[in-house]
Amino acid sequence: MTKTVKVQLVKGLIGTREDHRATVRGLGLRRVNSVRELQDTPSVRGMINKVSYLVKVVA
């Protein structure tokens, strides 16, 4: 059984840096309040950390 983490996009992408928008799309988030359940890997954690002001980890 692999560990997972749920990520929710809580802020819009307008006015953000292009690489941050690409990171959010890489996480599979499309619109505000969308939620994805992802495997808890160091690369995913790094992506979440990079755009921490746009997303939140939900229980």
PQR file of N, CA, C, O and H, with PARSE charges and radii, in Angstrom:
ATOM      1  N   MET A   1       0.851  -1.189   0.000 -0.4000 1.5000
ATOM      2  CA  MET A   1       0.000   0.000   0.000 -0.0000 2.0000
ATOM      3  C   MET A   1       0.892   1.246   0.000  0.5500 1.7000
ATOM      4  O   MET A   1       1.734   1.415   0.882 -0.5500 1.4000
ATOM      5  N   THR A   2       0.699   2.109  -0.992 -0.4000 1.5000
ATOM      6  CA  THR A   2       1.528   3.310  -1.084 -0.0000 2.0000
ATOM      7  C   THR A   2       0.839   4.475  -0.380  0.5500 1.7000
ATOM      8  O   THR A   2      -0.388   4.567  -0.345 -0.5500 1.4000
ATOM      9  H   THR A   2       0.016   1.971  -1.708  0.4000 1.0000
ATOM     10  N   LYS A   3       1.648   5.347   0.171 -0.4000 1.5000
ATOM     11  CA  LYS A   3       1.104   6.536   0.838 -0.0000 2.0000
ATOM     12  C   LYS A   3       0.681   7.540  -0.212  0.5500 1.7000
ATOM     13  O   LYS A   3       1.312   7.679  -1.259 -0.5500 1.4000
ATOM     14  H   LYS A   3       2.645   5.273   0.143  0.4000 1.0000
ATOM     15  N   THR A   4      -0.407   8.241   0.091 -0.4000 1.5000
ATOM     16  CA  THR A   4      -0.902   9.256  -0.833 -0.0000 2.0000
ATOM     17  C   THR A   4      -1.106  10.567  -0.091  0.5500 1.7000
ATOM     18  O   THR A   4      -1.173  10.607   1.138 -0.5500 1.4000
ATOM     19  H   THR A   4      -0.920   8.128   0.941  0.4000 1.0000
ATOM     20  N   VAL A   5      -1.203  11.636  -0.871 -0.4000 1.5000
ATOM     21  CA  VAL A   5      -1.451  12.951  -0.325 -0.0000 2.0000
ATOM     22  C   VAL A   5      -2.495  13.624  -1.221  0.5500 1.7000
ATOM     23  O   VAL A   5      -2.396  13.557  -2.447 -0.5500 1.4000
ATOM     24  H   VAL A   5      -1.149  11.603  -1.869  0.4000 1.0000
ATOM     25  N   LYS A   6      -3.503  14.279  -0.610 -0.4000 1.5000
ATOM     26  CA  LYS A   6      -4.526  14.988  -1.366 -0.0000 2.0000
ATOM     27  C   LYS A   6      -4.156  16.460  -1.416  0.5500 1.7000
ATOM     28  O   LYS A   6      -3.854  17.074  -0.393 -0.5500 1.4000
ATOM     29  H   LYS A   6      -3.584  14.334   0.386  0.4000 1.0000
ATOM     30  N   VAL A   7      -4.182  17.016  -2.615 -0.4000 1.5000
ATOM     31  CA  VAL A   7      -3.799  18.408  -2.831 -0.0000 2.0000
ATOM     32  C   VAL A   7      -4.979  19.145  -3.447  0.5500 1.7000
ATOM     33  O   VAL A   7      -5.625  18.633  -4.362 -0.5500 1.4000
ATOM     34  H   VAL A   7      -4.427  16.517  -3.447  0.4000 1.0000
ATOM     35  N   GLN A   8      -5.267  20.357  -2.945 -0.4000 1.5000
ATOM     36  CA  GLN A   8      -6.362  21.170  -3.458 -0.0000 2.0000
ATOM     37  C   GLN A   8      -5.826  22.527  -3.894  0.5500 1.7000
ATOM     38  O   GLN A   8      -5.049  23.154  -3.174 -0.5500 1.4000
ATOM     39  H   GLN A   8      -4.743  20.772  -2.202  0.4000 1.0000
ATOM     40  N   LEU A   9      -6.243  22.978  -5.077 -0.4000 1.5000
ATOM     41  CA  LEU A   9      -5.876  24.309  -5.568 -0.0000 2.0000
ATOM     42  C   LEU A   9      -6.809  25.321  -4.929  0.5500 1.7000
ATOM     43  O   LEU A   9      -8.023  25.249  -5.122 -0.5500 1.4000
ATOM     44  H   LEU A   9      -6.874  22.468  -5.661  0.4000 1.0000
ATOM     45  N   VAL A  10      -6.262  26.264  -4.171 -0.4000 1.5000
ATOM     46  CA  VAL A  10      -7.098  27.203  -3.420 -0.0000 2.0000
ATOM     47  C   VAL A  10      -7.019  28.628  -3.953  0.5500 1.7000
ATOM     48  O   VAL A  10      -7.779  29.490  -3.512 -0.5500 1.4000
ATOM     49  H   VAL A  10      -5.276  26.323  -4.014  0.4000 1.0000
ATOM     50  N   LYS A  11      -6.109  28.894  -4.899 -0.4000 1.5000
ATOM     51  CA  LYS A  11      -5.959  30.227  -5.467 -0.0000 2.0000
ATOM     52  C   LYS A  11      -5.834  30.128  -6.972  0.5500 1.7000
ATOM     53  O   LYS A  11      -5.281  29.158  -7.491 -0.5500 1.4000
ATOM     54  H   LYS A  11      -5.491  28.194  -5.257  0.4000 1.0000
ATOM     55  N   GLY A  12      -6.345  31.128  -7.680 -0.4000 1.5000
ATOM     56  CA  GLY A  12      -6.269  31.142  -9.130 -0.0000 2.0000
ATOM     57  C   GLY A  12      -4.846  31.359  -9.622  0.5500 1.7000
ATOM     58  O   GLY A  12      -3.973  31.784  -8.866 -0.5500 1.4000
ATOM     59  H   GLY A  12      -6.794  31.916  -7.259  0.4000 1.0000
ATOM     60  N   LEU A  13      -4.625  31.064 -10.892 -0.4000 1.5000
ATOM     61  CA  LEU A  13      -3.284  31.113 -11.461 -0.0000 2.0000
ATOM     62  C   LEU A  13      -2.993  32.423 -12.200  0.5500 1.7000
ATOM     63  O   LEU A  13      -1.870  32.634 -12.659 -0.5500 1.4000
ATOM     64  H   LEU A  13      -5.334  30.719 -11.507  0.4000 1.0000
ATOM     65  N   ILE A  14      -3.978  33.291 -12.319 -0.4000 1.5000
ATOM     66  CA  ILE A  14      -3.762  34.551 -13.034 -0.0000 2.0000
ATOM     67  C   ILE A  14      -2.736  35.387 -12.283  0.5500 1.7000
ATOM     68  O   ILE A  14      -2.855  35.591 -11.075 -0.5500 1.4000
ATOM     69  H   ILE A  14      -4.890  33.119 -11.946  0.4000 1.0000
ATOM     70  N   GLY A  15      -1.740  35.863 -12.995 -0.4000 1.5000
ATOM     71  CA  GLY A  15      -0.714  36.706 -12.400 -0.0000 2.0000
ATOM     72  C   GLY A  15       0.430  35.950 -11.766  0.5500 1.7000
ATOM     73  O   GLY A  15       1.322  36.562 -11.177 -0.5500 1.4000
ATOM     74  H   GLY A  15      -1.644  35.697 -13.977  0.4000 1.0000
ATOM     75  N   THR A  16       0.425  34.632 -11.874 -0.4000 1.5000
ATOM     76  CA  THR A  16       1.515  33.842 -11.298 -0.0000 2.0000
ATOM     77  C   THR A  16       2.573  33.572 -12.364  0.5500 1.7000
ATOM     78  O   THR A  16       2.336  33.763 -13.557 -0.5500 1.4000
ATOM     79  H   THR A  16      -0.300  34.136 -12.353  0.4000 1.0000
ATOM     80  N   ARG A  17       3.726  33.130 -11.920 -0.4000 1.5000
ATOM     81  CA  ARG A  17       4.825  32.833 -12.841 -0.0000 2.0000
ATOM     82  C   ARG A  17       4.483  31.628 -13.709  0.5500 1.7000
ATOM     83  O   ARG A  17       3.763  30.720 -13.293 -0.5500 1.4000
ATOM     84  H   ARG A  17       3.919  32.974 -10.951  0.4000 1.0000
ATOM     85  N   GLU A  18       5.017  31.647 -14.923 -0.4000 1.5000
ATOM     86  CA  GLU A  18       4.721  30.578 -15.884 -0.0000 2.0000
ATOM     87  C   GLU A  18       5.187  29.211 -15.374  0.5500 1.7000
ATOM     88  O   GLU A  18       4.500  28.210 -15.579 -0.5500 1.4000
ATOM     89  H   GLU A  18       5.601  32.385 -15.261  0.4000 1.0000
ATOM     90  N   ASP A  19       6.346  29.159 -14.712 -0.4000 1.5000
ATOM     91  CA  ASP A  19       6.818  27.857 -14.213 -0.0000 2.0000
ATOM     92  C   ASP A  19       5.964  27.364 -13.056  0.5500 1.7000
ATOM     93  O   ASP A  19       5.843  26.156 -12.856 -0.5500 1.4000
ATOM     94  H   ASP A  19       6.904  29.972 -14.545  0.4000 1.0000
ATOM     95  N   HIS A  20       5.366  28.278 -12.286 -0.4000 1.5000
ATOM     96  CA  HIS A  20       4.465  27.859 -11.212 -0.0000 2.0000
ATOM     97  C   HIS A  20       3.162  27.321 -11.799  0.5500 1.7000
ATOM     98  O   HIS A  20       2.597  26.358 -11.281 -0.5500 1.4000
ATOM     99  H   HIS A  20       5.465  29.260 -12.449  0.4000 1.0000
ATOM    100  N   ARG A  21       2.686  27.940 -12.877 -0.4000 1.5000
ATOM    101  CA  ARG A  21       1.489  27.423 -13.549 -0.0000 2.0000
ATOM    102  C   ARG A  21       1.746  26.025 -14.090  0.5500 1.7000
ATOM    103  O   ARG A  21       0.884  25.151 -14.004 -0.5500 1.4000
ATOM    104  H   ARG A  21       3.144  28.723 -13.297  0.4000 1.0000
ATOM    105  N   ALA A  22       2.929  25.818 -14.644 -0.4000 1.5000
ATOM    106  CA  ALA A  22       3.281  24.501 -15.174 -0.0000 2.0000
ATOM    107  C   ALA A  22       3.365  23.465 -14.050  0.5500 1.7000
ATOM    108  O   ALA A  22       2.987  22.309 -14.242 -0.5500 1.4000
ATOM    109  H   ALA A  22       3.629  26.528 -14.713  0.4000 1.0000
ATOM    110  N   THR A  23       3.853  23.874 -12.887 -0.4000 1.5000
ATOM    111  CA  THR A  23       3.942  22.961 -11.742 -0.0000 2.0000
ATOM    112  C   THR A  23       2.548  22.545 -11.278  0.5500 1.7000
ATOM    113  O   THR A  23       2.312  21.375 -10.974 -0.5500 1.4000
ATOM    114  H   THR A  23       4.160  24.813 -12.731  0.4000 1.0000
ATOM    115  N   VAL A  24       1.625  23.512 -11.223 -0.4000 1.5000
ATOM    116  CA  VAL A  24       0.248  23.195 -10.819 -0.0000 2.0000
ATOM    117  C   VAL A  24      -0.387  22.240 -11.817  0.5500 1.7000
ATOM    118  O   VAL A  24      -1.081  21.304 -11.422 -0.5500 1.4000
ATOM    119  H   VAL A  24       1.817  24.462 -11.470  0.4000 1.0000
ATOM    120  N   ARG A  25      -0.155  22.467 -13.113 -0.4000 1.5000
ATOM    121  CA  ARG A  25      -0.699  21.556 -14.122 -0.0000 2.0000
ATOM    122  C   ARG A  25      -0.041  20.180 -13.995  0.5500 1.7000
ATOM    123  O   ARG A  25      -0.691  19.159 -14.223 -0.5500 1.4000
ATOM    124  H   ARG A  25       0.410  23.227 -13.434  0.4000 1.0000
ATOM    125  N   GLY A  26       1.233  20.149 -13.635 -0.4000 1.5000
ATOM    126  CA  GLY A  26       1.928  18.880 -13.431 -0.0000 2.0000
ATOM    127  C   GLY A  26       1.370  18.090 -12.267  0.5500 1.7000
ATOM    128  O   GLY A  26       1.426  16.860 -12.257 -0.5500 1.4000
ATOM    129  H   GLY A  26       1.761  20.977 -13.450  0.4000 1.0000
ATOM    130  N   LEU A  27       0.827  18.799 -11.281 -0.4000 1.5000
ATOM    131  CA  LEU A  27       0.164  18.136 -10.159 -0.0000 2.0000
ATOM    132  C   LEU A  27      -1.225  17.634 -10.541  0.5500 1.7000
ATOM    133  O   LEU A  27      -1.855  16.899  -9.781 -0.5500 1.4000
ATOM    134  H   LEU A  27       0.781  19.797 -11.289  0.4000 1.0000
ATOM    135  N   GLY A  28      -1.701  18.034 -11.725 -0.4000 1.5000
ATOM    136  CA  GLY A  28      -3.012  17.569 -12.193 -0.0000 2.0000
ATOM    137  C   GLY A  28      -4.161  18.429 -11.746  0.5500 1.7000
ATOM    138  O   GLY A  28      -5.313  17.999 -11.802 -0.5500 1.4000
ATOM    139  H   GLY A  28      -1.189  18.631 -12.342  0.4000 1.0000
ATOM    140  N   LEU A  29      -3.875  19.647 -11.298 -0.4000 1.5000
ATOM    141  CA  LEU A  29      -4.930  20.551 -10.841 -0.0000 2.0000
ATOM    142  C   LEU A  29      -5.308  21.486 -11.975  0.5500 1.7000
ATOM    143  O   LEU A  29      -4.442  22.056 -12.639 -0.5500 1.4000
ATOM    144  H   LEU A  29      -2.939  19.996 -11.252  0.4000 1.0000
ATOM    145  N   ARG A  30      -6.616  21.640 -12.196 -0.4000 1.5000
ATOM    146  CA  ARG A  30      -7.077  22.433 -13.330 -0.0000 2.0000
ATOM    147  C   ARG A  30      -7.725  23.741 -12.889  0.5500 1.7000
ATOM    148  O   ARG A  30      -7.319  24.807 -13.353 -0.5500 1.4000
ATOM    149  H   ARG A  30      -7.319  21.177 -11.657  0.4000 1.0000
ATOM    150  N   ARG A  31      -8.708  23.688 -12.019 -0.4000 1.5000
ATOM    151  CA  ARG A  31      -9.416  24.903 -11.621 -0.0000 2.0000
ATOM    152  C   ARG A  31      -9.428  25.021 -10.106  0.5500 1.7000
ATOM    153  O   ARG A  31      -9.092  24.074  -9.395 -0.5500 1.4000
ATOM    154  H   ARG A  31      -9.038  22.822 -11.643  0.4000 1.0000
ATOM    155  N   VAL A  32      -9.814  26.183  -9.624 -0.4000 1.5000
ATOM    156  CA  VAL A  32      -9.829  26.431  -8.187 -0.0000 2.0000
ATOM    157  C   VAL A  32     -10.747  25.412  -7.511  0.5500 1.7000
ATOM    158  O   VAL A  32     -11.817  25.089  -8.027 -0.5500 1.4000
ATOM    159  H   VAL A  32     -10.087  26.952 -10.202  0.4000 1.0000
ATOM    160  N   ASN A  33     -10.323  24.918  -6.369 -0.4000 1.5000
ATOM    161  CA  ASN A  33     -11.013  23.912  -5.553 -0.0000 2.0000
ATOM    162  C   ASN A  33     -10.940  22.503  -6.132  0.5500 1.7000
ATOM    163  O   ASN A  33     -11.573  21.596  -5.592 -0.5500 1.4000
ATOM    164  H   ASN A  33      -9.454  25.181  -5.950  0.4000 1.0000
ATOM    165  N   SER A  34     -10.192  22.290  -7.212 -0.4000 1.5000
ATOM    166  CA  SER A  34     -10.022  20.925  -7.704 -0.0000 2.0000
ATOM    167  C   SER A  34      -9.063  20.184  -6.770  0.5500 1.7000
ATOM    168  O   SER A  34      -8.125  20.772  -6.231 -0.5500 1.4000
ATOM    169  H   SER A  34      -9.679  23.027  -7.651  0.4000 1.0000
ATOM    170  N   VAL A  35      -9.314  18.890  -6.589 -0.4000 1.5000
ATOM    171  CA  VAL A  35      -8.537  18.070  -5.659 -0.0000 2.0000
ATOM    172  C   VAL A  35      -7.978  16.865  -6.413  0.5500 1.7000
ATOM    173  O   VAL A  35      -8.674  16.256  -7.225 -0.5500 1.4000
ATOM    174  H   VAL A  35     -10.076  18.413  -7.027  0.4000 1.0000
ATOM    175  N   ARG A  36      -6.728  16.529  -6.141 -0.4000 1.5000
ATOM    176  CA  ARG A  36      -6.099  15.336  -6.699 -0.0000 2.0000
ATOM    177  C   ARG A  36      -5.460  14.546  -5.579  0.5500 1.7000
ATOM    178  O   ARG A  36      -4.925  15.116  -4.629 -0.5500 1.4000
ATOM    179  H   ARG A  36      -6.163  17.024  -5.482  0.4000 1.0000
ATOM    180  N   GLU A  37      -5.517  13.243  -5.693 -0.4000 1.5000
ATOM    181  CA  GLU A  37      -4.830  12.369  -4.751 -0.0000 2.0000
ATOM    182  C   GLU A  37      -3.598  11.818  -5.457  0.5500 1.7000
ATOM    183  O   GLU A  37      -3.710  11.111  -6.459 -0.5500 1.4000
ATOM    184  H   GLU A  37      -5.951  12.780  -6.465  0.4000 1.0000
ATOM    185  N   LEU A  38      -2.426  12.146  -4.929 -0.4000 1.5000
ATOM    186  CA  LEU A  38      -1.166  11.797  -5.568 -0.0000 2.0000
ATOM    187  C   LEU A  38      -0.324  10.922  -4.647  0.5500 1.7000
ATOM    188  O   LEU A  38      -0.515  10.921  -3.431 -0.5500 1.4000
ATOM    189  H   LEU A  38      -2.335  12.720  -4.115  0.4000 1.0000
ATOM    190  N   GLN A  39       0.607  10.177  -5.236 -0.4000 1.5000
ATOM    191  CA  GLN A  39       1.535   9.394  -4.420 -0.0000 2.0000
ATOM    192  C   GLN A  39       2.455  10.338  -3.665  0.5500 1.7000
ATOM    193  O   GLN A  39       2.882  11.364  -4.195 -0.5500 1.4000
ATOM    194  H   GLN A  39       0.762  10.177  -6.224  0.4000 1.0000
ATOM    195  N   ASP A  40       2.752   9.986  -2.436 -0.4000 1.5000
ATOM    196  CA  ASP A  40       3.590  10.827  -1.583 -0.0000 2.0000
ATOM    197  C   ASP A  40       5.060  10.509  -1.845  0.5500 1.7000
ATOM    198  O   ASP A  40       5.666   9.686  -1.159 -0.5500 1.4000
ATOM    199  H   ASP A  40       2.405   9.153  -2.006  0.4000 1.0000
ATOM    200  N   THR A  41       5.623  11.183  -2.859 -0.4000 1.5000
ATOM    201  CA  THR A  41       7.021  10.997  -3.217 -0.0000 2.0000
ATOM    202  C   THR A  41       7.776  12.301  -3.004  0.5500 1.7000
ATOM    203  O   THR A  41       7.155  13.362  -2.927 -0.5500 1.4000
ATOM    204  H   THR A  41       5.131  11.851  -3.416  0.4000 1.0000
ATOM    205  N   PRO A  42       9.086  12.249  -2.908 -0.5600 1.5000
ATOM    206  CA  PRO A  42       9.858  13.489  -2.737  0.2800 2.0000
ATOM    207  C   PRO A  42       9.646  14.485  -3.867  0.5500 1.7000
ATOM    208  O   PRO A  42       9.637  15.691  -3.621 -0.5500 1.4000
ATOM    209  N   SER A  43       9.475  14.014  -5.102 -0.4000 1.5000
ATOM    210  CA  SER A  43       9.272  14.940  -6.213 -0.0000 2.0000
ATOM    211  C   SER A  43       7.926  15.657  -6.101  0.5500 1.7000
ATOM    212  O   SER A  43       7.833  16.855  -6.368 -0.5500 1.4000
ATOM    213  H   SER A  43       9.482  13.034  -5.301  0.4000 1.0000
ATOM    214  N   VAL A  44       6.887  14.923  -5.707 -0.4000 1.5000
ATOM    215  CA  VAL A  44       5.571  15.545  -5.522 -0.0000 2.0000
ATOM    216  C   VAL A  44       5.621  16.524  -4.351  0.5500 1.7000
ATOM    217  O   VAL A  44       5.042  17.608  -4.425 -0.5500 1.4000
ATOM    218  H   VAL A  44       6.962  13.950  -5.489  0.4000 1.0000
ATOM    219  N   ARG A  45       6.299  16.154  -3.284 -0.4000 1.5000
ATOM    220  CA  ARG A  45       6.457  17.065  -2.137 -0.0000 2.0000
ATOM    221  C   ARG A  45       7.167  18.350  -2.547  0.5500 1.7000
ATOM    222  O   ARG A  45       6.802  19.435  -2.093 -0.5500 1.4000
ATOM    223  H   ARG A  45       6.769  15.274  -3.223  0.4000 1.0000
ATOM    224  N   GLY A  46       8.179  18.231  -3.405 -0.4000 1.5000
ATOM    225  CA  GLY A  46       8.891  19.402  -3.885 -0.0000 2.0000
ATOM    226  C   GLY A  46       8.005  20.303  -4.723  0.5500 1.7000
ATOM    227  O   GLY A  46       8.084  21.527  -4.617 -0.5500 1.4000
ATOM    228  H   GLY A  46       8.475  17.349  -3.773  0.4000 1.0000
ATOM    229  N   MET A  47       7.159  19.708  -5.557 -0.4000 1.5000
ATOM    230  CA  MET A  47       6.231  20.487  -6.372 -0.0000 2.0000
ATOM    231  C   MET A  47       5.227  21.215  -5.486  0.5500 1.7000
ATOM    232  O   MET A  47       4.914  22.380  -5.728 -0.5500 1.4000
ATOM    233  H   MET A  47       7.094  18.714  -5.643  0.4000 1.0000
ATOM    234  N   ILE A  48       4.722  20.531  -4.459 -0.4000 1.5000
ATOM    235  CA  ILE A  48       3.776  21.160  -3.530 -0.0000 2.0000
ATOM    236  C   ILE A  48       4.456  22.309  -2.803  0.5500 1.7000
ATOM    237  O   ILE A  48       3.857  23.368  -2.614 -0.5500 1.4000
ATOM    238  H   ILE A  48       4.977  19.585  -4.262  0.4000 1.0000
ATOM    239  N   ASN A  49       5.704  22.106  -2.393 -0.4000 1.5000
ATOM    240  CA  ASN A  49       6.447  23.143  -1.681 -0.0000 2.0000
ATOM    241  C   ASN A  49       6.676  24.364  -2.567  0.5500 1.7000
ATOM    242  O   ASN A  49       6.630  25.497  -2.090 -0.5500 1.4000
ATOM    243  H   ASN A  49       6.191  21.246  -2.547  0.4000 1.0000
ATOM    244  N   LYS A  50       6.922  24.135  -3.847 -0.4000 1.5000
ATOM    245  CA  LYS A  50       7.198  25.234  -4.781 -0.0000 2.0000
ATOM    246  C   LYS A  50       5.980  26.149  -4.938  0.5500 1.7000
ATOM    247  O   LYS A  50       6.132  27.366  -5.039 -0.5500 1.4000
ATOM    248  H   LYS A  50       6.960  23.214  -4.235  0.4000 1.0000
ATOM    249  N   VAL A  51       4.797  25.583  -4.960 -0.4000 1.5000
ATOM    250  CA  VAL A  51       3.576  26.384  -5.164 -0.0000 2.0000
ATOM    251  C   VAL A  51       2.701  26.353  -3.910  0.5500 1.7000
ATOM    252  O   VAL A  51       1.474  26.304  -4.000 -0.5500 1.4000
ATOM    253  H   VAL A  51       4.674  24.594  -4.878  0.4000 1.0000
ATOM    254  N   SER A  52       3.341  26.382  -2.746 -0.4000 1.5000
ATOM    255  CA  SER A  52       2.609  26.261  -1.484 -0.0000 2.0000
ATOM    256  C   SER A  52       1.619  27.402  -1.252  0.5500 1.7000
ATOM    257  O   SER A  52       0.655  27.246  -0.502 -0.5500 1.4000
ATOM    258  H   SER A  52       4.338  26.422  -2.673  0.4000 1.0000
ATOM    259  N   TYR A  53       1.854  28.544  -1.891 -0.4000 1.5000
ATOM    260  CA  TYR A  53       0.936  29.675  -1.736 -0.0000 2.0000
ATOM    261  C   TYR A  53      -0.323  29.531  -2.597  0.5500 1.7000
ATOM    262  O   TYR A  53      -1.253  30.328  -2.473 -0.5500 1.4000
ATOM    263  H   TYR A  53       2.637  28.671  -2.500  0.4000 1.0000
ATOM    264  N   LEU A  54      -0.354  28.526  -3.461 -0.4000 1.5000
ATOM    265  CA  LEU A  54      -1.511  28.287  -4.316 -0.0000 2.0000
ATOM    266  C   LEU A  54      -2.318  27.058  -3.918  0.5500 1.7000
ATOM    267  O   LEU A  54      -3.500  26.959  -4.247 -0.5500 1.4000
ATOM    268  H   LEU A  54       0.401  27.878  -3.562  0.4000 1.0000
ATOM    269  N   VAL A  55      -1.691  26.124  -3.215 -0.4000 1.5000
ATOM    270  CA  VAL A  55      -2.343  24.848  -2.903 -0.0000 2.0000
ATOM    271  C   VAL A  55      -2.363  24.609  -1.404  0.5500 1.7000
ATOM    272  O   VAL A  55      -1.646  25.253  -0.639 -0.5500 1.4000
ATOM    273  H   VAL A  55      -0.731  26.205  -2.947  0.4000 1.0000
ATOM    274  N   LYS A  56      -3.208  23.659  -1.006 -0.4000 1.5000
ATOM    275  CA  LYS A  56      -3.158  23.189   0.378 -0.0000 2.0000
ATOM    276  C   LYS A  56      -3.339  21.679   0.367  0.5500 1.7000
ATOM    277  O   LYS A  56      -3.995  21.114  -0.508 -0.5500 1.4000
ATOM    278  H   LYS A  56      -3.791  23.136  -1.627  0.4000 1.0000
ATOM    279  N   VAL A  57      -2.741  21.046   1.361 -0.4000 1.5000
ATOM    280  CA  VAL A  57      -2.853  19.600   1.522 -0.0000 2.0000
ATOM    281  C   VAL A  57      -4.057  19.347   2.404  0.5500 1.7000
ATOM    282  O   VAL A  57      -4.125  19.842   3.529 -0.5500 1.4000
ATOM    283  H   VAL A  57      -2.209  21.505   2.072  0.4000 1.0000
ATOM    284  N   VAL A  58      -5.009  18.578   1.899 -0.4000 1.5000
ATOM    285  CA  VAL A  58      -6.236  18.276   2.635 -0.0000 2.0000
ATOM    286  C   VAL A  58      -6.164  16.872   3.200  0.5500 1.7000
ATOM    287  O   VAL A  58      -5.516  15.994   2.632 -0.5500 1.4000
ATOM    288  H   VAL A  58      -4.955  18.175   0.985  0.4000 1.0000
ATOM    289  N   ALA A  59      -6.827  16.669   4.311 -0.4000 1.5000
ATOM    290  CA  ALA A  59      -6.827  15.368   4.960 -0.0000 2.0000
ATOM    291  C   ALA A  59      -7.776  14.473   4.257  0.5500 1.7000
ATOM    292  O   ALA A  59      -7.934  13.314   4.643 -0.5500 1.4000
ATOM    293  H   ALA A  59      -7.354  17.383   4.773  0.4000 1.0000
TER
END
